[in-house]
Amino acid sequence: MIQIRKSDERGHFDHGWLDTRHSFSFADYWDAEHVNFRALRVLNEDRVAPAAGFGTHGHNDMEILSYVLSGALAHKDSLGNGSTIVPGDVQYMSAGTGVKHSEFNASGEEPVHFVQVWIVPDRRGYAPRYGQRTFADEERRGKLRLVASGTGDDGSIAVRQDVSLYATILGAGESVPLEIAPGRHLWVQVLRGEAEVNGHRLAAGDGLAASDETAFTFRAGSTEAELLVFDLA
């Protein structure tokens, strides 16, 4: 079974300093039919104005990943971490028993465009932890690059859930296959460009959920496309 979540069906708020779209229920956005997909709880696409951002706030018992599409995102947290991530970087924070952090646009001139992902961990009460890796464009072009996983395989960031997260950049008309085990589930998020998944056409911002399917082909449209692909228990 395949279902499409169109970009313009997502929750949308424009706060001036923040233009945000929510694939799943989040904050003031509630949609009983789109609360989560398996362990994937939040998938927000955010555009933050120059020199603006999210002040210090707390989280607990959530696996949080940030993926920058353009600009630079500055992070500070109560674990003592401070860094700036740019396109190609994947940042991970396991909130565990509790952590406070802030996220700001690192530029006073250019907006930052990024995606934030929350994944429910396999249990509550872990100690908080932080990680960050860079995956060069060459690692993602024309292939599915594992960037986060429950095992930490292939240099991916190890997260506390049975999930494999891939990133890919496909040239115009280029395709890449993926097979997942029976009983698992797939979510695809198109970040840039247009793509086709098993004959289903998707535009930037669209998501696709698949269950009871094991073989997939991801194909870019007439321009370059960038996708995130989640293989979920």
Residue, then its C-alpha position, 0 to 999 in steps of 0.5 A: m500500500i502506498q500513500i502520498r502526502k502532498s506538500d501543500e497538505r502539510g501543516h504550515f505556519d509563517h511566523g515572519w522569522l520562521d516559515t515551517r511546514h509539518s508532515f506530522s502533527f506538531a506544536d499547534y498543528w494537529d491532524a489525527e490522520h498524520v500523527n506519525f509514521r511508525a517511529l517517525r514522529v516529526l518531519n519539519e521543513d524550516r526556513v529561518a530568517p537571518a540572525a533568527g532562531f529557536g531559543t533555548h528549550g528542552h526535549n526528552d526521550m526523542e532522537i533528533l536529526s537535522y539536515v541542512l539544505s542551504g545556509a548554516l545552522a548554529h547549535k548549542d546544548s546543555l551537554g556542552n556541544g556547540s557547532t554550525i552545520v551546513p549542507g552535507d552535515v547531519q546532526y544528531m541529538s538523543a534527548g534521552t532523560g533531558v537536554k536543552h538546546s538552541e538553534f539559530n541561523a548562523s548568518g546575519e544575511e542569508p536564510v537557512h533552510f533545513v529539515q528536522v526529524w524526530i524519531v521515537p527511541d526504542r525505550r525511554g530513559y537513555a542518557p543524552r548524547y550528541g553526534q555529527r557527521t559530514f556526508a559529501d555530495e559525492e557520497r550521495r550522488g547516484k546512490l543511497r548513502l546510509v546516514a543514520s541507522g540503529t546499527g551505525d553501519d557504514g559510518s552512519i550515525a548510530v541512533r536508538q531505534d530500528v531505522s535506516l535513513y538514507a540520503t541521495i542526490l539524483g541527476a536528471g533522469e537518474s535512478v537508484p533501487l532499494e529493497i527492504a525486508p518483508g514487514r518493514h515500512l518506507w517513508v520517502q521525503v523529496l527535499r529538492g526537485e521532482a522524483e518518481v517512486n514506483g511510478h508515483r510522481l512527487a514534487a519537492g515537499d511531497g512525502l510517500a508512505a509505503s507498507d506491504e512493499t519490498a522493492f522500490t525504484f527512485r528516479a529523478g525528474s527533469t532536474e536534479a533531485e534530493l531525497l531522504v529515505f526511511d526504512l522503518a520497522 
